[in-house]
Structure formats: structure tokens, C-alpha cells
Amino acid sequence: MFIPSSWIAAALLTASCGAFAAQNTCSAASGPAVTPVMELYTSEGCSSCPPADRWLSSLKGSGMVVQAFHVGYWDYIGWVDRFAAPAYTRRQHEVAARNGLRSVYTPQAVLNGKDLPAWGPRPPGGKEPARAAIVLTQLGADQFEAVVTPVAERQLSPSWAAYWTITEHGHNSKVQAGENAGAFLKHDFVVRQYTQAGEYPNQGATPQKLVFRSIAATPGHERQVNLVVFDPKTGKTLQAVSLQCPV
């Protein structure tokens, strides 16, 4: 009997995911309050950014979802930030528009979608009731699934949106040119991947499944898989979760 190769591939994938789940179950669930989301827009070509980078590192263990988006619009000064991506700059412009800002800048801290010009030392923990519940599970080496369930009685908008990030700790650079020439910079929570997960209508407490395939983990660097659910009009965090699994 002829068996299509696509069936074999699907069976092997199912078997491998099942074996992975049996041996390496890794998941995280959000709590009743909104998990705060801190974003830092930074650049290795910005002389005022290293203090903000060090401050961001101090947020380890805070229970927040923390993300360092490196932008590349200072690269022309002489040093190209290898962690920057055009998508991160576009995101910063979106944040600026929602906050009514005339321009973007670095270092810029953003807490739950709101510009935070007076960042530090450590923002207070979240106490606002969550407007969504998230269960995030690793299915395979670089495969993840999330189930997002809106809290029907707390919905204020007709829709919600979400995005994924991969963040990593322990990166560093010896800067050879530009404003930080000669400096040895250390970075945590570095965004290595940013993927929008779409916008969905609020339909009571109907759960929505989201799937994500990440880039491979960088050896020697702890990584976190983050999912942020937010109001697409205001950028306000509705709920977020961060998952760190053994590599």
C-alpha cells in the first residue's frame, strides 16, 4: 500500500512532539492580575543608552515581561548595532503615535504601552485585573502554542491583538566606533525575534489558539518566549506571559 510522504512526515512530527511533551513539559499560565510589560528602545550607538541598559538588567526576577528592542537609526554615526532590526524601529514609531509623541528617541522606556520618561529604579508590580488569560506551552524544540481566553466581563474594546518575542540574556559587545567607542556593553532581555500574532474580535470568553515557531536558541544565552496581548487602539497591555524552558 502506498503511503504519501506527507502522511509520514506528519506522523513523525506528531510522534516527536508527543515524545518532547512527555519528557520536557514546559508551560506557563498568567495570573489574575495584568503582568506588566516593560519595553526599552535602545542602541549601541547611543551614548545615553548604557545606563538604561544596566537599569533594564536590574529587572531580572521582577515578574515583568521585559524586552530590549534595539533600533538602528543611530548606525550612521559609525557603529552598527547587530541586534537592531527595522521591525523594532517600526514598532517604536507605532508606540510613539499611540502616545502622541512627535518623534522617537533613545533610550525610551515604555510600560504597558505608555511612554515612561522617568524610568527607574523598579516600577511597581501589576495589580490591575487581567482582561485575558494565557496558557503558553512548548510543543517542541522551537514550537510553542498559546491559548488566549478573554475575560468577557472586563472587555472594553471590540478586539484584541497579540505579539510574540524571543528575548535573550548575557549578550555583550566591544564597541569600536561611534559615541560609545571603546565601551564594553552588556545586554539582557535582548529581543532576537518579534512576530505579530494578529488581531481578533472579542467574542465573549471564546478561547483563541496561537501557534509560534521561534528561531533557534543562541547557545550559552538564557532565553525567554513572551506573548503579549494588548488593546490594538491604545497599546495597553491586557495580559502577558513569559516562558523560560531548558534548551
C-alpha positions in Angstrom: 0.0 0.0 0.0 1.4 3.4 -1.0 1.6 5.9 1.9 2.1 9.5 1.0 5.3 11.1 2.3 3.3 14.0 3.7 1.5 11.5 6.0 4.8 10.0 7.2 6.2 13.5 7.9 3.1 14.5 9.8 3.2 11.2 11.8 6.9 11.8 12.6 6.2 15.4 13.7 3.3 14.2 15.9 5.4 11.5 17.5 8.4 13.8 18.1 6.1 16.5 19.7 4.5 13.8 21.8 7.9 12.5 23.0 9.0 16.0 23.7 5.9 16.8 25.7 6.3 13.6 27.7 9.9 14.3 28.6 10.2 18.1 28.7 6.8 19.6 29.5 7.3 23.3 29.9 4.4 25.7 30.3 3.3 28.9 32.0 0.0 30.4 32.9 -0.9 34.0 33.5 -2.4 35.1 36.9 -5.4 37.1 37.8 -3.6 40.5 37.6 -2.0 42.0 34.5 1.6 41.1 34.2 3.4 44.4 33.5 5.3 44.7 30.2 8.4 46.9 30.0 9.9 47.8 26.7 13.2 49.6 26.3 14.2 51.1 22.9 18.0 51.3 22.9 21.0 51.4 20.7 24.7 50.6 21.0 25.3 53.8 19.0 23.6 56.0 21.6 25.9 57.4 24.4 23.0 57.8 26.8 21.7 54.2 26.5 24.2 52.2 28.6 22.7 53.4 31.9 19.3 52.4 30.7 20.6 49.0 29.6 22.0 48.4 33.1 18.7 49.5 34.7 16.9 47.0 32.5 19.2 44.2 33.6 18.2 45.0 37.2 14.6 44.0 36.4 15.6 40.3 36.3 13.3 38.4 38.7 10.7 41.3 38.8 7.9 39.1 37.4 7.5 41.5 34.5 7.8 40.8 30.8 10.9 42.8 29.9 12.1 43.5 26.3 15.0 45.4 24.9 14.3 46.5 21.3 17.5 47.7 19.7 17.0 50.2 16.9 19.3 51.1 14.0 18.7 54.8 13.3 21.9 55.7 15.1 24.0 53.3 13.0 25.1 56.2 10.7 27.2 57.6 13.4 29.7 54.9 12.9 28.7 51.7 14.8 26.2 49.2 13.5 24.1 47.7 16.3 23.9 44.0 15.4 20.8 43.5 17.5 18.8 46.1 15.7 16.0 45.4 13.1 13.8 47.6 11.0 10.7 45.9 12.6 11.8 47.2 16.0 12.0 50.8 14.8 8.6 50.5 13.1 7.2 49.2 16.4 8.7 52.2 18.3 7.0 54.6 15.8 3.7 52.8 16.4 4.2 53.3 20.2 5.1 57.0 19.6 1.9 57.5 17.6 -0.3 56.0 20.2 1.3 58.2 22.8 1.0 61.4 20.8 4.8 61.8 20.5 6.3 63.9 17.7 9.3 61.7 17.3 11.1 58.6 18.6 14.2 58.7 20.9 16.6 56.5 22.8 16.7 55.4 25.5 12.9 55.2 25.7 11.1 53.1 28.3 7.5 52.1 27.7 5.4 50.5 30.4 2.2 48.7 29.3 2.1 50.7 26.1 2.7 54.1 27.8 5.8 56.3 27.4 7.8 56.3 30.7 10.3 59.2 30.5 11.2 58.9 34.2 12.3 55.2 34.2 13.8 53.5 37.3 14.5 52.3 39.8 11.9 49.5 39.6 8.3 50.0 38.5 5.6 48.8 40.8 4.1 45.3 40.2 0.8 45.0 38.4 -2.5 45.0 40.4 -5.0 45.7 37.6 -7.3 42.7 36.9 -6.3 41.0 33.7 -8.6 41.2 30.7 -7.4 37.9 29.3 -5.9 34.6 30.5 -3.0 33.0 28.7 -1.6 29.4 28.9 1.7 29.1 27.0 3.2 25.7 26.3 6.3 24.5 24.5 5.4 21.7 22.0 8.8 21.1 20.5 12.4 22.5 20.4 11.2 25.7 18.8 7.5 25.2 18.7 5.1 27.0 21.0 1.3 27.2 21.5 -0.8 29.7 23.5 -4.4 29.6 24.4 -5.8 33.1 25.0 -9.1 33.4 26.7 -10.6 36.9 27.0 -12.4 37.8 30.3 -15.7 38.6 28.9 -17.0 40.9 31.6 -13.8 43.1 31.5 -13.6 43.8 27.8 -13.5 47.4 26.8 -12.6 47.1 23.1 -14.2 45.2 20.2 -10.9 43.4 19.6 -7.6 42.4 21.0 -4.2 41.8 19.4 -1.0 39.9 20.3 2.6 39.6 19.5 5.5 37.2 20.3 9.1 37.9 21.2 12.2 35.9 21.9 14.5 37.6 24.4 17.9 36.5 25.5 20.3 37.4 28.4 24.0 37.8 28.5 25.0 39.4 25.3 27.8 41.9 25.0 29.7 44.0 22.5 33.1 45.8 22.5 32.2 48.9 20.6 34.8 50.1 18.2 33.4 53.3 16.8 30.7 56.0 17.3 29.5 57.6 20.5 30.4 54.6 22.6 33.7 53.8 21.1 35.9 51.8 23.5 33.0 50.8 25.7 32.2 47.2 26.7 28.4 46.9 26.7 26.4 44.2 28.4 22.8 43.4 27.4 20.0 41.4 28.9 16.4 40.9 27.6 17.6 41.4 24.1 14.8 41.0 21.5 16.0 38.5 18.9 12.7 37.9 17.3 9.4 39.9 17.1 6.4 38.3 15.5 2.9 39.9 15.3 0.2 37.3 16.1 -2.8 39.1 14.6 -5.9 40.9 15.8 -9.0 39.0 16.9 -12.6 40.1 17.7 -13.8 39.9 21.3 -16.4 37.1 21.3 -17.2 36.7 25.0 -14.9 34.2 26.6 -14.1 32.3 23.4 -10.6 30.9 23.6 -8.2 31.6 20.7 -5.2 29.3 19.9 -2.0 30.9 18.7 1.0 29.0 17.4 4.6 30.2 17.1 7.8 28.8 15.6 10.8 30.5 17.1 14.3 30.9 15.8 16.8 28.5 17.3 18.2 29.4 20.8 21.6 31.0 20.9 24.0 28.7 22.8 25.1 30.0 26.1 22.3 32.5 26.5 19.2 32.1 28.6 16.1 32.9 26.5 12.5 33.7 27.2 9.5 33.2 25.0 7.0 36.0 25.5 3.4 36.6 24.4 1.8 40.0 25.0 -1.9 40.5 24.5 -2.9 44.2 24.1 -5.6 46.6 23.0 -4.8 47.4 19.4 -6.1 51.0 19.6 -4.3 52.1 22.8 -1.4 49.6 23.1 -2.5 48.9 26.7 -1.4 45.5 28.0 -4.4 43.2 28.6 -2.2 40.3 29.8 1.2 38.9 29.1 3.3 35.8 30.0 6.9 34.8 29.8 8.2 31.2 29.5 11.7 30.1 30.0 12.4 26.4 29.2 15.5 24.3 29.4 17.3 24.3 26.0 
